[in-house]
Amino acid sequence: MLESLFGSINKERVLFFIHARSQGHAREMARFYACALTPLQRQLEILERGGILVSSLVGRTRLYTFNPRYPLLAEVTALIEKALTFYPEDERMRLQMERTRLRRAGKPL
């Protein structure tokens, strides 16, 4: 939807994924969108150099989040939220956080 504005479908994917889940790493995004890893890594590097994203190492995994000091962060997130309202409901639900850890046996939902 915002590909023409951002210049790349992969840049749009990265921003939407991080907005929906608040953080993410490149391989997780590549698995989610079923696309190649290298173009996503390239867009993550570009967004980090531009100051929109920041990364941190957790073990051997580089996690990316929005840079809270980015001056236009509120506007970028508002644009992403507005664009998400035009996405199909199933696509929005798919973007929601997936459980990454198992529940303790017998724990109530």
Residue frames as a rotation matrix with the C-alpha (Angstrom) as fourth column:
MET 1
0.564 0.826 0.000 0.00
0.826 -0.564 0.000 0.00
0.000 0.000 -1.000 0.00
LEU 2
0.861 -0.295 -0.413 2.78
-0.144 -0.922 0.358 2.47
-0.487 -0.249 -0.837 0.88
GLU 3
0.331 -0.773 0.541 5.36
0.772 0.551 0.316 0.91
-0.542 0.313 0.780 -1.43
SER 4
0.369 -0.173 0.913 5.39
0.744 -0.534 -0.402 3.93
0.557 0.828 -0.068 -3.75
LEU 5
0.889 -0.018 0.457 5.98
-0.244 -0.864 0.441 6.25
0.387 -0.503 -0.773 -0.79
PHE 6
0.688 -0.634 0.353 8.71
-0.280 0.216 0.935 4.18
-0.669 -0.742 -0.029 0.87
GLY 7
0.198 -0.627 -0.753 10.30
-0.979 -0.170 -0.116 3.09
-0.055 0.760 -0.648 -2.42
SER 8
-0.700 -0.463 -0.544 10.37
-0.487 0.866 -0.110 -0.62
0.522 0.188 -0.832 -1.59
ILE 9
0.418 0.857 -0.302 7.90
-0.367 0.463 0.807 -3.30
0.831 -0.226 0.508 -0.60
ASN 10
0.085 -0.462 -0.883 10.51
0.679 0.676 -0.288 -4.69
0.730 -0.575 0.371 1.79
LYS 11
-0.894 -0.354 0.276 10.87
0.081 -0.732 -0.677 -1.35
0.442 -0.582 0.682 3.57
GLU 12
-0.145 0.932 0.331 7.10
-0.779 -0.314 0.543 -1.28
0.610 -0.179 0.772 4.00
ARG 13
0.471 0.300 -0.830 7.16
0.097 0.917 0.386 -4.84
0.877 -0.262 0.403 5.34
VAL 14
-0.469 -0.745 -0.474 9.89
0.623 0.101 -0.775 -4.01
0.625 -0.659 0.417 7.87
LEU 15
-0.860 0.130 0.493 8.09
-0.340 -0.867 -0.365 -0.93
0.380 -0.481 0.790 9.18
PHE 16
0.155 0.988 -0.010 4.71
-0.710 0.118 0.694 -2.67
0.686 -0.101 0.720 9.44
PHE 17
0.301 -0.104 -0.948 6.22
0.367 0.930 0.014 -5.70
0.880 -0.352 0.318 11.19
ILE 18
-0.703 -0.644 -0.302 8.12
0.539 -0.205 -0.817 -3.63
0.464 -0.737 0.491 13.75
HIS 19
-0.627 0.561 0.540 5.11
-0.622 -0.778 0.086 -1.40
0.468 -0.282 0.837 14.33
ALA 20
0.371 0.866 -0.336 2.87
-0.491 0.490 0.720 -4.41
0.788 -0.102 0.607 14.99
ARG 21
0.646 -0.145 -0.749 5.30
0.479 0.841 0.250 -6.33
0.594 -0.521 0.613 17.20
SER 22
0.970 -0.230 0.077 7.45
-0.229 -0.762 0.605 -3.47
-0.080 -0.605 -0.792 18.60
GLN 23
0.009 -1.000 -0.009 10.65
-0.803 -0.013 0.596 -5.36
-0.596 0.002 -0.803 17.72
GLY 24
0.929 0.272 0.252 11.92
-0.097 0.834 -0.543 -8.01
-0.358 0.480 0.801 15.37
HIS 25
-0.159 -0.987 0.021 14.91
-0.287 0.066 0.956 -9.57
-0.945 0.146 -0.294 13.70
ALA 26
-0.357 -0.046 -0.933 15.57
-0.901 -0.245 0.357 -10.09
-0.245 0.968 0.046 10.01
ARG 27
-0.960 -0.046 -0.275 15.09
-0.142 0.929 0.341 -13.87
0.240 0.366 -0.899 9.85
GLU 28
-0.592 0.802 -0.078 11.79
0.438 0.239 -0.867 -13.63
-0.676 -0.547 -0.493 11.75
MET 29
-0.015 0.566 -0.824 10.52
-0.510 -0.713 -0.481 -11.09
-0.860 0.413 0.299 9.20
ALA 30
-0.595 -0.278 -0.754 11.72
-0.802 0.260 0.537 -13.19
0.047 0.925 -0.378 6.27
ARG 31
-0.957 0.290 -0.006 9.88
0.288 0.948 -0.137 -16.24
-0.034 -0.133 -0.990 7.65
PHE 32
-0.348 0.878 -0.328 6.73
0.225 -0.261 -0.939 -14.22
-0.910 -0.400 -0.107 8.32
TYR 33
0.234 0.424 -0.875 6.56
-0.657 -0.594 -0.464 -12.73
-0.717 0.683 0.139 4.81
ALA 34
0.491 -0.125 0.862 8.03
0.418 0.902 -0.107 -15.85
-0.764 0.413 0.495 3.10
CYS 35
0.969 -0.248 0.013 10.60
-0.121 -0.519 -0.846 -13.77
0.217 0.818 -0.532 1.25
ALA 36
0.320 -0.935 -0.156 14.38
0.563 0.320 -0.762 -13.63
0.762 0.156 0.628 0.87
LEU 37
0.532 -0.187 -0.826 16.46
0.811 -0.166 0.561 -12.56
-0.242 -0.968 0.063 3.86
THR 38
-0.443 -0.892 0.091 19.02
0.880 -0.413 0.236 -10.34
-0.173 0.184 0.968 2.10
PRO 39
-0.353 0.319 0.880 16.63
0.403 -0.797 0.450 -7.61
0.845 0.513 0.153 0.83
LEU 40
0.758 0.643 -0.114 15.11
0.350 -0.252 0.902 -7.30
0.551 -0.723 -0.416 4.30
GLN 41
0.319 -0.735 -0.598 18.55
0.873 -0.017 0.487 -7.01
-0.368 -0.678 0.636 5.89
ARG 42
-0.589 -0.532 0.608 19.45
0.757 -0.627 0.183 -4.30
0.284 0.568 0.772 3.38
GLN 43
0.091 0.714 0.695 16.32
0.216 -0.695 0.686 -2.31
0.972 0.087 -0.217 4.25
LEU 44
0.809 0.135 -0.572 16.94
0.574 0.033 0.819 -2.73
0.130 -0.990 -0.051 7.97
GLU 45
-0.179 -0.956 -0.234 20.45
0.940 -0.236 0.247 -1.31
-0.292 -0.176 0.940 7.50
ILE 46
-0.536 0.038 0.843 19.11
0.504 -0.787 0.356 1.63
0.677 0.616 0.403 5.47
LEU 47
0.511 0.821 0.255 16.45
0.210 -0.406 0.889 2.42
0.833 -0.401 -0.380 8.08
GLU 48
0.617 -0.374 -0.692 19.02
0.765 0.081 0.639 2.18
-0.183 -0.924 0.336 10.87
ARG 49
-0.513 -0.836 0.196 21.43
0.858 -0.491 0.149 4.51
-0.028 0.245 0.969 9.05
GLY 50
-0.333 0.489 0.806 18.53
0.294 -0.759 0.581 6.93
0.896 0.430 0.109 8.56
GLY 51
-0.931 -0.123 0.342 17.85
-0.267 -0.409 -0.873 6.95
0.248 -0.904 0.348 12.29
ILE 52
-0.016 1.000 -0.008 14.34
-0.788 -0.008 0.616 5.49
0.616 0.017 0.788 12.06
LEU 53
0.857 0.245 -0.452 15.36
0.007 0.873 0.487 2.18
0.515 -0.421 0.747 13.64
VAL 54
0.039 -0.864 0.502 17.89
-0.989 -0.104 -0.102 1.22
0.140 -0.492 -0.859 16.28
SER 55
0.534 0.085 -0.841 19.32
-0.178 0.984 -0.014 -2.22
0.827 0.157 0.540 16.83
SER 56
0.152 -0.511 0.846 20.71
-0.983 0.011 0.183 -4.13
-0.103 -0.860 -0.500 19.76
LEU 57
-0.353 -0.354 -0.866 22.40
-0.458 0.873 -0.170 -7.48
0.816 0.336 -0.470 20.04
VAL 58
0.375 0.436 0.818 20.66
-0.902 0.373 0.215 -10.12
-0.211 -0.819 0.534 22.15
GLY 59
0.422 -0.390 0.818 23.06
0.155 0.920 0.359 -13.03
-0.893 -0.025 0.449 22.11
ARG 60
-0.688 -0.659 0.303 23.88
0.381 0.027 0.924 -13.47
-0.617 0.752 0.232 18.43
THR 61
-0.045 0.791 0.610 20.59
0.997 -0.007 0.082 -11.98
0.069 0.612 -0.788 17.23
ARG 62
-0.974 -0.223 -0.040 20.28
0.222 -0.975 0.014 -8.34
-0.042 0.004 0.999 16.17
LEU 63
-0.089 0.988 -0.129 16.88
0.962 0.052 -0.267 -6.99
-0.257 -0.147 -0.955 17.27
TYR 64
-0.842 -0.114 0.527 15.47
0.341 -0.869 0.358 -3.86
0.418 0.481 0.771 15.64
THR 65
-0.007 0.841 -0.540 13.05
0.926 -0.198 -0.321 -1.38
-0.377 -0.503 -0.778 17.20
PHE 66
0.579 0.235 0.781 11.86
0.543 -0.825 -0.155 2.12
0.608 0.514 -0.605 16.36
ASN 67
-0.584 -0.808 -0.071 14.25
0.669 -0.430 -0.607 4.83
0.460 -0.402 0.792 17.50
PRO 68
0.297 0.773 -0.560 12.41
0.950 -0.300 0.090 6.78
-0.098 -0.558 -0.824 20.22
ARG 69
-0.126 -0.436 -0.891 14.62
0.345 -0.861 0.373 9.81
-0.930 -0.261 0.259 19.48
TYR 70
-0.690 -0.072 0.720 13.65
0.724 -0.081 0.685 9.98
0.009 0.994 0.108 15.81
PRO 71
-0.894 0.271 -0.357 11.98
-0.124 -0.915 -0.385 13.42
-0.431 -0.300 0.851 15.38
LEU 72
-0.426 0.764 -0.484 9.25
-0.878 -0.222 0.424 12.21
0.217 0.606 0.766 13.01
LEU 73
-0.996 -0.019 -0.092 8.45
0.002 0.975 -0.224 8.96
0.094 -0.223 -0.970 14.80
ALA 74
-0.473 0.880 -0.041 4.92
0.031 -0.030 -0.999 10.02
-0.881 -0.473 -0.013 15.77
GLU 75
0.075 0.488 -0.870 4.12
-0.855 -0.418 -0.308 10.92
-0.514 0.766 0.386 12.17
VAL 76
-0.618 -0.368 -0.695 5.60
-0.696 0.666 0.266 7.70
0.365 0.648 -0.668 10.76
THR 77
-0.961 0.271 0.048 3.69
0.205 0.821 -0.534 5.53
-0.184 -0.503 -0.844 13.22
ALA 78
-0.212 0.926 -0.313 0.47
-0.259 -0.362 -0.896 7.48
-0.942 -0.109 0.316 12.58
LEU 79
-0.106 0.103 -0.989 0.90
-0.991 -0.089 0.097 6.88
-0.078 0.991 0.112 8.84
ILE 80
-0.874 -0.257 -0.413 1.46
-0.302 0.952 0.046 3.16
0.382 0.165 -0.909 9.41
GLU 81
-0.759 0.645 0.083 -1.58
0.189 0.342 -0.921 2.93
-0.622 -0.683 -0.382 11.71
LYS 82
-0.018 0.759 -0.651 -3.73
-0.653 -0.502 -0.568 4.70
-0.758 0.414 0.504 9.13
ALA 83
-0.329 -0.177 -0.927 -2.50
-0.899 0.361 0.250 2.37
0.290 0.916 -0.278 6.37
LEU 84
-0.998 -0.069 0.010 -3.23
-0.067 0.929 -0.365 -0.67
0.016 -0.365 -0.931 8.57
THR 85
-0.347 0.937 0.029 -6.91
-0.296 -0.080 -0.952 0.30
-0.890 -0.339 0.306 8.69
PHE 86
0.283 0.428 -0.858 -7.06
-0.935 -0.076 -0.346 -0.43
-0.213 0.901 0.378 4.94
TYR 87
-0.767 -0.572 -0.291 -5.42
-0.609 0.792 0.048 -3.85
0.203 0.214 -0.956 5.28
PRO 88
0.095 0.795 -0.599 -7.69
-0.301 0.596 0.744 -6.92
0.949 0.110 0.296 5.29
GLU 89
0.607 0.250 0.754 -8.67
-0.775 -0.020 0.631 -8.13
0.173 -0.968 0.181 8.76
ASP 90
0.971 -0.239 -0.022 -6.87
0.240 0.956 0.170 -11.47
-0.020 -0.171 0.985 8.35
GLU 91
0.251 -0.922 0.293 -3.62
0.481 -0.144 -0.865 -9.70
0.840 0.359 0.407 7.42
ARG 92
0.083 -0.166 0.983 -3.88
-0.642 -0.763 -0.075 -7.45
0.762 -0.625 -0.170 10.48
MET 93
0.850 0.270 0.453 -4.53
-0.524 0.531 0.666 -10.45
-0.061 -0.803 0.592 12.73
ARG 94
0.789 -0.604 -0.115 -1.53
0.511 0.748 -0.424 -12.25
0.342 0.275 0.898 11.23
LEU 95
0.068 -0.787 0.613 0.68
0.029 -0.612 -0.790 -9.31
0.997 0.071 -0.019 12.14
GLN 96
0.704 0.241 0.668 -0.26
-0.617 -0.259 0.743 -9.61
0.352 -0.935 -0.034 15.81
MET 97
-0.241 -0.882 0.405 2.31
-0.968 0.189 -0.166 -11.08
0.070 -0.432 -0.899 18.17
GLU 98
0.459 0.273 -0.845 2.68
-0.279 0.948 0.155 -14.83
0.843 0.164 0.511 18.00
ARG 99
0.877 -0.164 0.451 3.51
-0.409 0.236 0.881 -16.81
-0.251 -0.958 0.140 21.13
THR 100
0.283 -0.859 -0.427 7.19
-0.648 0.157 -0.745 -17.62
0.707 0.487 -0.513 21.19
ARG 101
-0.802 -0.510 0.310 7.30
-0.567 0.489 -0.662 -19.52
0.186 -0.707 -0.682 24.49
LEU 102
-0.386 0.654 -0.651 5.24
0.239 0.752 0.614 -22.49
0.891 0.081 -0.446 25.52
ARG 103
0.218 0.553 0.804 2.73
-0.754 -0.428 0.498 -22.22
0.619 -0.715 0.324 28.33
ARG 104
-0.783 -0.388 0.486 3.26
-0.620 0.540 -0.569 -24.07
-0.041 -0.747 -0.664 31.57
ALA 105
-0.685 0.529 -0.501 1.23
0.197 0.797 0.571 -27.30
0.702 0.293 -0.650 31.62
GLY 106
-0.183 0.737 -0.651 -2.16
0.962 0.270 0.036 -26.74
0.202 -0.620 -0.758 33.24
LYS 107
-0.823 -0.127 -0.553 -1.89
0.302 -0.924 -0.237 -22.93
-0.481 -0.362 0.799 33.26
PRO 108
0.192 0.971 0.145 -5.29
0.736 -0.045 -0.676 -21.33
-0.650 0.237 -0.723 32.55
LEU 109
-0.371 -0.219 0.903 -5.70
0.834 -0.505 0.220 -19.07
0.408 0.835 0.370 29.56
